[in-house]
Amino acid sequence: MIPGPEFVFEDIAYRLVRSSRRKRLGLVLVGEGVEVRIPQRCAARYGHEFLQENIQWVRAQLLVADRRAAQVPKYQYAVGEYFPWLGLKLPLQRVANSQSAGISDDTIRLYSRYREPDEVQLQSALERLYQREALTLLTKKSQLLAEQMGLRIASVGVRRTKSKWGHCSIRAELQFNWLICLAPEPVVDYLVTHEVCHLQHHNHSRAFWLLVQRVCPQFKELRRWLRDNGHRLTL
């Protein structure tokens, strides 16, 4: 995609973004502005007209984005602060060695190689701890469920992504956004179920959703929770 110069219609800043793969015009919120995505050979005026015709929709979406941004929690990265893990708020403690670091039912035990770490260093160490603990937890849950269903997993990995909570490749490789482990455990279990079921159905067909429901009967409620609250899951 090739971003163009910035334009303003009324009080809305936007850019025209051309793509050789795009066949239709579309609108995407990016930060505090908007991208009008158009096919490579589409005349620019159609992009401007498309934005103007949908300006009320854009305003409504920007309001929703503003409300969601206001709901994102802010943390002090310091000993004694409480951070979420599996839907619980746990206090942060520092430990003297890396072997003692971990997350239990009542405490986050964090090791930092710095004698007096600042907030940035503590945040970085905390994110590494969360990634490690999330990988352990999600691997255990995924492997256990796959075995119960008679399915095989090639690998499990975690990373921080902007839009996806999970992914299952055709090579049976599962990938999770480690921030999911901030959610209540039933939501985590739903996501694991969703991705493991993709080992059998690499689509979102009716058969796939029936399998998800058989394994996780409350999946609709849990899926709705993730859709409505996923933006709050951050460190």
Secondary structure, DSSP 8 states (H G I E B T S, - for coil): -EEEEEEEETTEEEEEEEETT--S-EEEEETTEEEEEEETTS-HHHHHHHHHHTHHHHHHHHHHHHHHHHHS-----STT-EEEETTEEEEEEE-SSGGG-EE-SS-EEE--SSSS--HHHHHHHHHHHHHHHHHHHHHHHHHHHHHHHT---SEEEEE--SS-SEEE-TTSEEEEEGGGGGS-HHHHHHHHHHHHHTTT-SS--HHHHHHHHHH-TTHHHHHHHHHHHGGG---
